[in-house]
Amino acid sequence: MALPLAGLRVLDLSRVLSGPFCTMNLGDLGAEVIKIEEVKKGDDTRAFGPPFVQGESTYFLSINRNKKSLAVDLKAPQGCALVKRLAATCDIVVENFRPGVAARLGLDAAALRKETPRLIYCSISGFGHEGDPAFTALPGYDAIMQGLAGLQHLTGQPDGPPTRVGVPISDLLSGMAAFQAILAALYTREKTGQGAFLDISMLDATAQVLTFHASSALNAGTTPRRLGNRHASISPYETFAGSDGVFFNIAIGNDAQFAELCKLLNAAAWVADPLFATNPSRVKNRDQLSPQLQARFAKAPALHWVGALAKAGIPAGTIATVNEVVAHPQLAARGKLLEVSHPTAGRLKLIGSPLPQASKTAAPPPLLGEHSREVLSQLLGVGEPEIADLLQRGVIKSAP
């Protein structure tokens, strides 16, 4: 069965994480992704590390499968001209340049879509291209956006400092938003024949996940705050420790589940106690409830409680390390651990796409300039003498 985006070509002018994550998703669905990289050092993430595997950054390897690398100097007029020609052969362009860079290079949406109206041009930036000029001119970085979008304020212990999420979630959310917008634009193009300019803001993409926190601030006038592992609106929905000091989570979603928890813990009286009988009362009085729960959970090891809670139909789970997650048998059973053979790093394992339509196999992340000759000759008809001249003058680079 053909992959859903087979036959589409993507010009990937992005680097680091938000754009490459978006284009990797497009590649997983069958699109041909041509990644434009700086000739001397390539994508910045090639140097992100340690760890490295045979000189290859594990960061770069994680988000650049199913792509072809064309290393070209965009500061050289001839190099930029090649990329413009390449854009005319593509269906989608994705970029996350600093504000103003694409326009200076003549690779902005207005320039490229003038030549190719069917082109879907997706730009990812910190604050978007529309809105207050004081913000639209600023660059976007994950750490800054996590703070500005409120995530850092909400993450961490109540008596501790603001804490970033353990993954670069603003970058990843922006890449997901770009991927979704491109799919919607492709659907629209099927009906209208016209492409689109997609203006993706990292602030927009991150603020959307505030959901009920934003609603409480907007509509109830509250000021959401850090609660550690507790949930702002549900209780008990938090982390406890067993007698062995190992932590585990429970997630009581309704009063019936709380009643089952009380039965398991020999605390049936709590069900009728007005302090704990309903979820609103438990949220209000969680400072009284949580210590009593912890005292009971401290009587047996964490795995005992996880098993007993599951048997009682109460949502509970351990807190896995990343090493444990990537070894989870269910991921393997569902085909979500891909294996690829890389030219220098050897056999690699990668976390696959969660999308059911995605390929179950993958091309390895490319070497810098690995596909320069192929792309120029096959897509643009550039002859070997001209390629040799471009290489000699440093306009392009080709992998050995």
N, C-alpha and C positions, 0 to 999 in steps of 0.2 A: 504494500500500500504506500502510495506517495506521501511524503511528509507535507503538511498543510501549506508551508511557505516555499516549497520546492519551485524553482524557476524564478524566484525573486532575487535581486542582487542588492546588497547593502554596502554603502561606502561609510566605513567607520572612521571618522575623524576624531574620535574621543580617546581619552586616556585615563589612567588611574582606575576608578571603580564604577561610578554611576553609569557612564556611557558604555564601557566594556561589559558590564553586567547586563545591560539592555541588549546589546548586540549578541552576546552569548546566547541569550534566550531566543533571539531571532534565528541564530544558527542552529540551535537545538531543534527548531521546527522546520529546518530544511533550507533556510535562506543561505545564499552564498555571501559570506561576509569578507570584505576586503579591508583589512586593518592598515591604516596609514600610520607609519611610525617615523620618528626622527632618525636620521641616518646614523648618527654617532652612538646614541645610547638607547634609542627606542622608547617605548612606553616607560614612564617613570617607575612603574612597579617592577620592571626587570631588575631594579636595584634595591627593592624593598626586602630587607632581610638583615640577619638570618631569621629563619633557616633557608638554605639553598640546597638543591639536589644536583650534584655535578655542575655547579655554577649557575643553575637555573632557580630563580626565585619561586618559592612555593606560592607566594601571593599572586604573581603573574600567572602561574600555571592554573590557579583556581578559577580564573574568570576569562580565559582566552582560548578555550577549545573551539573547534569548528570554525577557524578563521584563517585567512591567508594574509601574510605580512608583506606589505610593500613599503620598503624603507626609502623615503624620498625627502629631499630638502625643500620644504615649502617656502623658504626664504629665497631660494633661487627661482628666478622667473620661469625657467624651463621646467623646473620641478612642479611649480604651482600650476603651470599650464597643463601638464600631464594629468594632474588630479582633477582639474576642471573638465578635461576630456573624459576622464573616467566617470565623473559624476553624471554625465549625459547618458551613460550606459546603465545607470542604476535606477532602482525603484525607490530607494530610501537612503537618506543621509542622516547620520547621527553625529552630533558634535557637542562638546562641552568645553570649548575654548573660554578663556577669560573674556569678559565683555569687550567687544570691539575688535577682537583679533580676527574673527572670521570675515568681517567686513573689510578690514585692511588687506586681507589676502585675496579678496574677491571671491571668497567661498561661502558667503552668507546666503540666506534663503532667497533674497531678492535677486541676486545675481544668477544663482543656479536654477531657480524655478522660472526665470525669464526664458531661459533656453529650453527647459524641460518642464512644462506645466504639470505633467503627471507626477512629478517628483514629490515625495513626502519627505519633508525636511524637519527633523526633530532637534531642537536646541535645548540642552539642559544647562541651567545656570542657577546661581544662588537665589536670586530674587525675581527672575523672569525678565522679559524684555519690555513688558508693559507695567505701568504703575508709577510710583514716585521715583523720579530720576535720581534722588539721593540714594536709593537702594539698588536700582537696576544696574548701576555702574560698578557695583561691588562684586568681588569674586565670592564663590561659595566653597566652603570646606565643611566636611562632616562634623568635626568637633565644634565648630562655630555654630552650625545649624542645630545640633542637638541642644545647645544652650539657648539659642534664640527661639526655638520652637517649643520650649518648655519641657522637653524630655528629661534634661539633666536636672531640672528643678524637682521632677517627680520621682527620680531614681536615686536609691540609696536609703540608708537608715534615717529615721526621723531626727536623731541627734547627731548625724554625720553630715559630711559635705555633699553638695550636689555631685552626682556620679554619672558618667557617660554609660550608655548601654554597651555591653561587652562586644558587640560587632558594630561596624560603621553603618548604623541603621538608616541615617539620613541619605547617605549615598545609595544604599540598596533600595530604599523606598522610592527615590528619584528614578533609579533605573527601572523599577517595576512600573512606575507611572508612565515613563516614556514608552516602555514595551506595550502597555495597555493602550496608550494613545495611538501608537503606530498601527496596532491591530484594528482599532476603530476607524482610523483614516483609510486603511486598505479596504475595509468594507464599504466606506463611503465612496472611494474611488471606483469601485466596481459598479456603482449606480450612476455616478456623475461623470466619470472619466477624468476628474480633476484631482490633483494632489493637494497638499496642505502644508502650512507652516505650523508646527506644534511647539508651543512655548511652555516648557516644563520648568517650574520653579522648585528648587529644593525646599524652600520655606513652605510652599503650598503642600508638597508631597509629605513633609514631616508633620505639619500641623494637623493634617487629616486624621492621623492616628490618635490624637488626643480624645476623640469621640466623646465618651461620657464625662470626661474631665472638662472638656471645652463646654459641653452642654450645661454642666453645673455652674460654671463661671458665667456663661452667657445668660442663663435663664433663672438661676437660683441665687446669683450674686455671691456664690461661695468662692473661696480661694483654695483650690486643691493643693495638697502638700505631700511631702514624702511620707510614705507609710512602710518603708522597708519591703517585706514580702507579703504584707497584708493587702487586701483589696479594699478600695474606697467604699464600695457599696454592698459588699457581701461578706458574711462572717458565719462560721470560721472558714476562711479561704486564705491559707497562709502556710508557713513552714514551721515544723516542729522537729525536735531531736529525740531519738530513742535513747535507751539506757547506755548504748555504746557511743553516744555522741554523734552518730550519723544522722544527717538531716533528711527529711522527706516532706513532701507537700500533701496537703489535703485540700479538696475543693468542694465545699458543701454548697450546692446550688439551690436548695429549697428546704422547706421545713420538714418534709418527709425524710430526706437524707439526714437531717440533723437528728431526727428521732431515732433513726437506725444507729447513728453514732453514739447517742446517749445509751442505747441498749447495749452496744458493744462495750462501752466503758463503765457499765453499771452505774449510770448517772441518770436514771429514768426521771428523777424529780425535776431535772432541768427542762423537760418538755413542757411542764405546766408552770414553770417559774416565769413570771411576767418580765423578768430581766432578759430571758433567753428564748422565750416561746416563739417569737417571730423573727424573721431576718432583720427588719428595722430595729427591733429591740436589741438583737445581738450586735448589730453594727454600733449602736449607741453605747452598749455596755461591754464592748470587746475587751477593754482593759481589765475587766473582772473575769471574763470567760477564758481568755487565752491562757493566763497563768494556771488555771485549774486544769485545762486540757493538757498543758505541758507537764504538769505534775503526774498525770496519769500515763502519758506517753513515755515518761522517764522510767517506767517500771519494766520495760521490755525493749529489745533491740529494734532498730528501725525496720529491718526486713520482716520481722514478726508483725509489726503494725501494718505495713504495706500489704502483706498477704491477708491479714485479718480484715482490713478495710475493704479490699477488693472482693473478698468472699461475701461481705455484707452489702455489696453493691454501692459502696461509698468511694467516690473518685479519690485516688491516692497514687503517689508515685515517688520513686527515688529521684535524686538529683545527679544525673550522669555527668561524667567528664566528657570532653570532646572525644577523647580516645575511645570511650565506651560507646558513644553515639555512632562513630564511623564503623564500629564493629557490630552494630545492632543487627541481629539476624533478619529482622523484618525489612530493613533497607535492602539487604542482599536479596531476600526473597522477592521483593518487588522490582528488582532490577535497577535500583537507584544508586548503585556503586559501579561506575564505569571504569574500565581498564583500557588504557591506551599505551602505545609504544612511542616514546619520545626519542628523537635522534641523539640527544646527549644525556638526558636524565634517565633514560631507560624506561622500565615498566612503571607506569603511574596509575594511581587510583584517584578518581575524582567523584565528588558528589554530583549525581545526575539531576536532571530537571524533574520537578514534581508534576509537570504537565503530562497527562496520559498520551497526548498526541506527539510527544517529543521522541526523537530517535533514541534507541537503546544502545547505539554505538556512537563513537565520536572520533573525529580527527584530533590529533594531539595539538596542544598550543604550539604556535609556530616559532621557529627561530627568527631572529631579526633579519628581515629581508629574504626570508626563505622562498617567497613566491614572487619576488620582484620581476624576474625574467618572464615567468609564466603570465603574470597579469599584463605586463606591457606588450608582450608579443601576441598573446591570444586575444586580448580584449581591445587593444589599441592598434594592433598591427605594426608595432615598432620593430624594426629589423635589428639583426644582431650587431651590425656596425654602429648603429645609433646607441644601442644598449651599452656596447663596449665604451663608447665615448662618454655616455652619462656616468658610467661606473668610474672611468678614469678621472673625470672632473668632480666626482663626489656628489653629483646630483642625486644619485640613487646608490643603494647598497644591496648586494646580493649575498645570501648566506653561502658559505663554502659548499 
